[in-house]
Amino acid sequence: MAIFRQYIAPLLVVLVFIVALVAVSARIFLPSDMAAPAPIGLIIHNL
């Protein structure tokens, strides 16, 4: 159990942080129309 607390758990935390950082940073490289929030009005209108 000590191996998990000392090595595996911190590694998982760092990996989750890196994945989240890459996902947020990827918006910089998207075209401006794709980086905008989804048009909610159109989605509700089509229902």
C-alpha positions in Angstrom: 0.0 0.0 0.0 2.9 2.4 0.7 4.1 1.9 -2.9 0.7 3.1 -4.2 0.8 6.2 -1.9 4.4 7.1 -2.7 4.6 6.4 -6.4 1.4 5.5 -8.2 -1.1 8.0 -6.7 1.1 11.0 -7.3 1.8 9.8 -10.9 -1.9 9.5 -11.5 -2.5 13.0 -10.2 0.2 14.4 -12.4 -1.1 12.5 -15.5 -4.6 13.8 -14.9 -3.3 17.3 -14.6 -1.3 17.0 -17.8 -4.2 15.6 -19.7 -6.4 18.5 -18.5 -3.8 21.0 -19.4 -3.4 19.6 -22.9 -7.2 19.6 -23.4 -7.6 23.2 -22.3 -4.5 24.3 -24.3 -5.7 22.6 -27.5 -8.4 25.4 -27.8 -5.6 27.8 -28.8 -4.9 25.9 -32.0 -8.6 25.4 -33.0 -10.1 27.7 -35.6 -12.0 30.5 -34.0 -15.4 29.2 -35.0 -14.7 25.8 -33.4 -13.3 27.3 -30.2 -16.6 29.2 -29.5 -19.2 27.6 -27.2 -21.9 25.5 -28.8 -25.0 27.4 -30.0 -27.5 26.3 -27.4 -30.5 28.0 -29.1 -30.1 26.0 -32.2 -30.0 22.7 -30.4 -33.2 23.5 -28.4 -34.9 24.7 -31.5 -34.4 21.4 -33.3 -36.1 19.4 -30.6 
